[in-house]
Amino acid sequence: MLTAFLSNKEPTFKLTLDKKNTASYSIFIFCGCLSALVSMEQGFSLLYTFHISLLILTMYYVSTIDNKKSVLFIIYALLITHTSLILICLLNIMFTLSEQQPLNPYIIYSGFINIRFFNQVQVFVLPFLVLLLKFKSIQRVVFTILFLNLLLIFIGQARGALLSFLAFSIFALALKTTLKKQVLIGLACFVLSCITFYALDSLNKGGAEILRTSTSGRIDLWFNTISSLSLKHLFIGNGPGVFEMSLGSSAPFSHPHNSLIEILNEWGLIALISILAVVCTTFKKAITHLKCHKKDIITESLFYSFAIGITYSLFSGVHVMPVSQTLLFIMWGLLLGRINKKNNQSLTINKYLKALIAILFIFAWCLYLQKAINIYNNIDPDKGYIYGPRFWSVGQRF
């Protein structure tokens, strides 16, 4: 982003975000800074706030990519990379069955300490696979990959991901766009993967039930978090990134597994209203665009990818895990670039202001990197690692 910013010789920059959205983002970050300053862990919280600021800037930059080939390149790169992981998981399923062992997600999801990291990336890929079902020449291959994705979600018992896929499918059918047939095929694939999961699980029963009645402590966590709110949360929160709560003797949760509750607790009500206003505006513009451009399947798939990520964030840590949160902002930026083509805002910056912005940005980034490395080096391996979502603290804070 900085390279593109400095290499632009023209004093005018085109932005795909209007002034209202920019003001909302500014209010959101400002509330985060205030919350960080009054938190018990100012350094960590300020770093986390700056991290979110970098993601928003990334979204700004990605929103300038309105070229169809560039957008498709990003989508295909994501699909190819993710499919390679799916094929590795397929081998693990085959080895597990040949050894007559139960379907253990921690073995099948090889290399992932927390299997939800894998599921949170999967949800962004599913709408693009539904999009590719439209091309008959590769329809069988895409159907197989979609089937394997859904089967792995069943094996991992990611009920939130399954619910998000169903919500996306119902929403897509309600919009009555050109992907209606492909969405129905996707739902058929969903049923087939469910039947296959139960069939494979019955061969070597491992006690895995996708329809288990427990909530993994999420509902208790949500109610406890909401009940702990005070009047100060109308304006500021406890500090971005510092959430921690234990239920009984269990290990502490490092986030409440709900994006709305987390923002309200850590950033405050004003910040929550600001970010919700921007998300709702994006949804409204995207739906209006799709109704006017019913054959724009690229924008439609980007919208569904963003929407399914937002939906899953209500049940899981999509918004805090490193890879999934980056994908969320990238999809958001790509979507804004597509729906705001005719509403670009021009911003004039002279060379002196450009130099000042670049210096401040580089200084802040270097400080951020130095502090992150320092925190990581101070972690004591003898105390064990808590595999939390704060990627540069490995779940530990100072």
N, C-alpha and C positions, 0 to 999 in steps of 0.2 A: 504493500500500500504506500509506504514511504517512498519507494523507488518511483512508482507511478506519479506520486505527488510532486517529486522534485524534477522528474524528467519532462513534465508538462511545461512547455515554454510559454504557453498562452496564459494570460492573467485570469481567464475565466474558467471555472470548473462547473461541470454539470452534475447535479445531484438528483436522484430519483425520489427523494423524500421531501415532503412539503414542510413549511415552517412550523405547523402545529405538531407534527411528529417529532421534529427536531427539538422543539420545546419540551415535549413529553419525555424524550430520552434525557435531556439535560436535567429536568426535575428528578427523574429516576436516579441518575448518578449523584446528584447533589444530596438527595435524601440518603443515599448509600454512604456518602462521605460523612454526613452528620451522624448517622447511626454508628459508623466505625469509630468516630472520635469519642463517643460516649460509651463505647463498649469496653469490656474488661481486657480485650486483646486488640488494642488499637493497630499495632503493626500488621498482624495477620489479616485483620478485617480490611485495612486500607489496601493491602496487596490484592485481596480478593476483589475489592471494588474496582481496582485498576485492571484486573484481569477481565472482568465483565465489560469494562470500558473498551478494552482492546477487541473483544468479540463484537461489540456494537460497531466499532470502526471497521472491522473486517466486513461486517454486513453492509456498511456504507459502500465500501470498495467493491464488493461482489455485486451490489445492485447496479453498478455501472456496466456490467457485462450483459449486454442485450443482444449480442450476436448469437444466432441460432447454433452455429457450429461450436462455439465456445461452451455454450450451455450443455449441448449434447456430449461434448468431450468430458465434462465433469461428471455427467450422469453415467456414461459408459465406463469411465475409470472407476467409479464407485461400484458399479455392478460387477465388473470383472474382478476387482480386488475381493469383494465380498463373496463372489461365487467360488473363488479359490479356497476360501475358508469353509464354505459349505461342502465342497467335495472332500476336504480333509475330514470333516465331521461324518460324511457318508462312509468313508473308510473305517472310521472308529465304530460306527454302527454295525458294519459288516463284521469287524473283528469281535465285537461284543457278542453278536449273535452266534458266530462260529464257536466261541468259547462257552456258549450257553450261560451267559451272565445276564443279570438284569440290566435294563436300560438306565445306566447311571449318567446323568447329565454332566457331572464333574469329570468323567472320563471321556465322554463323547465331545464335550466342549473343551477339547484339549488346549491347554495353554492359557485358559481364562480362570483366574482365581475366583472371580465373581462372575457367575454365568450371566448375570443381568447386563453386564457390559456388552455381551454379544447380542442379547435380545434388544437392547436399546438402539443398536445400529440396524438390526434387522427391520424394525418398523419403518425406517426411512427408505429402505430398499423395496419393500413390498409394493407400493404404488407404481414404481417404475417397472416392475415385473408385470404388473397388470397392464401397463401401457404397451409393453412389448408383445403382449398377447395379440395385439391388433395386426401384427405382421405374420401372415400365414407361413412364410418360408422358415421361420424359426419358432413357430408357435409350440411345437411339441417339446423343444428344448427348454423354452421359457416355462412351460407348464411344469416340467420336471423339476426345474430349479425352484419355482414357487412352491411346489409340493414339498420339496425337501426343507425349505425354509419354515413352512408351517408345521411340518413334522417335528423339526428341532424345537420349535416354540412349545409344542405339546410335551415333548420329552423334558424340556426345561421347566415345565409347569408355570410358564409366564402368563398367568391369567390376564394380567393387565394388557399385555401385548395382543393377546387374542381378542379381548374386548375392544381394543383400539382398532384392530383390523375390521371387526364387525361394524363398529361405529362408522369407520371410513367408508365401508361398502354401502351401508344404508344411506349415508349422506350423498355418496356418488350417485346412487340410484334415484334419490330425491331430486337431484339437480337435472336429471334427464339429459345428460350430455352424450357425446359420441362414444364414450367408453362403457356404456351400459352393458353391452354384450360381454365385454371383457371382465367387468366386475362380476357378472353372473357366473362366468367360468371360474373366476377366482373363488367365489363362494362354493362352487362344486369341488374345487381343489381343497378348500377348507374342510368340507365334510369327508372327503377321501382321506385326507391326512389324519383326521380324528379317528376314523375306522382303522386305519393302518396302525396308528399308535396303540390302540387298545388290543389289536391283534398281536402285535409284536410283544407288548407288555405281558400278554397272557401266556406267551411261550416260556418266559422265565420271570415269574412274578417278582417285582421288586418293591411292591408296596406303594408305587407312585400313582396317585390319583389326581387327575387334573381338576376334578370338581370337588376338591377337599373344602371343608366348611370353614377352616381357620382363615383368619385375615393376616396372619404373620405379624400381628401386633399393630398393624397400620391404623385401624380405627381407634384403638386406645391411644395411639400416638397422636392422632389428629385431635381427639377430644382433649387430651392433656395439654397439647400445645395451645389450643384455642382458649382453654380455661386459664392458662397462665398469662394471657394478654392483659395489659393494663391500659390506662388512659394515654400513656406516652406513645403507645403504638398507633395512635391516630396520626401522629406526626413523624416519629422516628421508630426504628426497631432496635433489637438487641445488638446489631452489628452483622453485616454480611459475612457469611461463612462460619459463624461461631456456634451454630446450633449444636446442642448435645443433650440427649435425654435418654435415660435408662428406664426400662419397664421391668420391675422386679429385679431378678438376679442376672438378667440378660446383658450382653455387651451393649454399650451406649450407641444409640443411633446418631449418626453425624448429619442427617438431614431428615425431615419429616415425610419424605416420599410423596409430597404433594407440592407442586410449584406455587399455587396460590397461598397455601398456609405458610410455606417457607418464606416467601417474599413479605407477607404480612408480619411474620415474626421477626425477620432479620432486617428488613428495609423500612417497614411501616406502611400504614394505610395509604398515604399520599403517593408513595412509590408504586404501590400495587395498582392504584387507580390509573396512574400515568402509563404503566406498561400495558394494562388491560385495554386502555383507550387505543393504543397503537395496534395491538393485536386485533381488536375488533374492527378497526379501520382497514387493516390489511385484508381480513376476511370479507368485509363488505365490498371493497374494491375488486377483490379476486372473483367473487360471485358475480358481480356486475359485468366484469370483463368476460367471464365464461359464457354468460347469457348472450352477450353480443358477438362473441367469437367462439361458436360451438365446435369448430374444427381445430382449435388451438390446443392440441392434446399435450404439447410440451408444458404449457402453462398449467394445464389441468393436473398433470402428474406432479408438478412442483407444488401446487397448492395442496394436493392430497398428502404429499410427503411432509410438508410443513404442518398440516392439520393433524396428521396421525402422530407426529412427534409431540405436538402440544397436548393432544389427548392423553398420550402415554405418560406425559409429565405429571398428570394428576394422580398417577398410581406408582410411579417409579422415579428414579433420579436422572431422567433424561437431561434435565437442565443443569445438573451439577457434574456429571461424569465427563471427563475430558473430550473423548471422541464424539459422543452423542451431542454434547452441548455445542461443539464446533459445527457439527453437521446441521444442527437446528438453526444456527445463525446463517450458515451458508445457504441453506434452502430458503430461508426468509429473504436473504439478499437477492438470490436468483429470482424469486417470485416477484419481489418489488421491481426488479429490473424489467420484468415482462409486462406487469400491469400498469407501470407508470411511464411507458415509452413516450407518451404524448404530453406528459406533465413534468418534464424535467425542469428543475430550478437552477438558475445560473448564480454562481457565487464568484465575486471578484476579489482576488487576493494579490496585492502587489508583492514584489520580490523581497522586500524587507520583512513583511509579515510572514511570508513563506519561510524565510530563513529562521525567524524566531520560532515558528511552530515546529520546524524540523529539529532545531536544537533542543527545545523543551521535550519533544517526543523521544529523541534519542537518549537524553539524560534520564527521563523517567523509565524508559525501557531498560537501560543499563542498571539503574538502581533496583528495579524489579528483579532482574536476572541475578544480580549479586546477592540480594536478600533471599531469593528462592534457593540458590545454591548453598548459602550459609545455613538456612534452616534444614535442608536435606542432609548436609554433612554433620549437623548436630544431633541427628536421630541416633539413639542408642539401640543397636540391633539386639543386644542382650535382653532388652525389655520387650522384645517382640514387636511385630508390626500390626497395626490396625488398618486393614485394607479399606480405607474410606475413600470418598470421591475427590478429596482435595489433592490433586495429582502431584503437586510438588512438596506436599508435607507428609505423604504416605499415611494420612490419617492422624498424624501427631502434630501438635501445635505448641508453640513456645510464646 
